[in-house]
Amino acid sequence: MALDVQAIRQDFPIFQREVHGKRLVFLDSAASSQKPQAVIDAMTRIYTHSYANVHRGLYTLADEATTAYEDARGKLARFINAADTAEVILLRNATEGLNLVAYSWGEQNVGAGDRIIITEMEHHANLVPWQQLAQRQGAELAYIPVTEAGELDLDVLPGLLADGRTKVVACSLMSNVVGTLPPVTRVAEMAHAAGAIVVMDGAQAVPHQPVDVQTLGADFMAFSGHKMCGPGIGVLWGRRELLEAMPPFLYGGDMIRTVKKTYAQWNDLPHKFEAGTPPIAEVVGLGAAADYLSALGMDAIHAHEREMTAYALERLAEVDGLHVIGPGADRRGGVAAFWMEAAHPHDIASIVDAEGVCIRAGHHCAQPLHECFNLPATARASFYIYNDEADVDALIAALHKVNRLLQR
Ligand code: PMP
C-alpha cells in the first residue's frame, strides 16, 4: 500500500513548526531523520515510569528497565531478521560498530602483507577504521573504483581477490552521496569464495528498504538508529561464531563474568561488547522506531522513496546549470547530491534555508568519493517517509531562486 504522507507528517511533532515563516521542508534525513511521537513517547515513558540501570538490579524498576531494553533488542533483531538476538550489539552509532569490527576482528585476523578491500564510495566511517588498521598491521588497503556514473567498477575485484591475501571486504549497502545501491550480494559471494569476510555499512539502507541479514551475505553489518526515526544510537549485527571468537573492544562493567586482580573473563554475547551503562532510553526509543517503520511496511517505504527520487531527478534537471552526480533513479536510493555552476554548495544550502528547505552541503564524510568527481563539495537532498512531491517542488523553486540571486 502506498504511504499516506500527510498522515505520517501528523506523527512527527517537528512538522508543526515553521522555519523563517515558511513550511518546514526537511530534506536531510540521510544525515539524521526526524522522530515520530511514538518514539518520543517511548523514551518519555521509560524516564517517567521505569528508569534504572539495566542488568544488575534486583528491584522492580531495574527489572522493568532491563525488560524494556532487552525487548527492544529483540525488535531490532526481528527488523533485520537476525537468527539470534545475541548477534545484535547496541552502540553509540554506526561508526562505533565499524570501529569495533576493525579493532576487535581486524587486529586478530589481519596481519602484515594481508589485504583489506573497500570502495571509493565509502563514508569515512567505513574507510578510516580500515585505513588505520592497515597502517597498524602493515596490511595493504585496496579500493574498488567508482565509475563516472557513480557505480562500482567490479571488474577489478577478481584480480584483487585472486592471490588469497584478502582478509576483509568492506562495502556500503547504499552510498550517502550518490545514492548508488551496489550489488553487495555479488561482492559478498566473490569475497567469500576467496576466503575473505564481508563487512557491510547499512547506515543508508536499513532505514529505507527491507534488509535481511540472513540472505544479504554479510558477516557484519552496522547501521544507525538515528537515521531510522530513532534517537542517537547505532547497532552492529555480526555472525555469532565470529563475535564469539573476537576479543572485547571496550573493557569495564557489564562485559565481564569474573574479574580477579590479574585476569578477567568475558560475559556472554551480546554483553561482551556492551561495556558500561548503555544508552537505555535510546535503545527503547529505537525499538519503538522499528515498530513504527514495520507498521508502515519497509517495502512500501522503499517504493515511496523510489518514486520520490525519480520525481526529484526529473525536476532537478530543469534547473539551469545544476548537475546531479550518480546513477539514474532506478539504480539509487533516496539521495541526490548535486553542484551548481552559479553557487558554492554552502551558499545553496543557506539560500534554500531561507525558504524553509533543509539540505546539507559539504563533502558528506566522503572526501575520496568527491575526489572521483573532482569536486570538493556538493549539496545534497535526501528523502524519507514524510517527504512528498510538494517538498521537491519547494526545493526546485528555491534552487531557481539561487540562480536568480546569483544572476545566472
Ligand atoms: N555510513 C554511512 C553511509 C553514513 O551515511 C553514515 C552517517 N552519515 C555513517 C556511516 C555514520 O553513521 P553514524 O553517524 O551513526 O556513526
Boltz pocket constraint, residues with backbone or C-beta under 6 A from the ligand:
constraints:
  - pocket:
      binder: B
      contacts: [[A, 30], [A, 31], [A, 92], [A, 93], [A, 94], [A, 95], [A, 96], [A, 123], [A, 125], [A, 126], [A, 172], [A, 174], [A, 175], [A, 176], [A, 201], [A, 203], [A, 204], [A, 223], [A, 224], [A, 225], [A, 233], [A, 234], [A, 364], [A, 365]]
      max_distance: 6.0
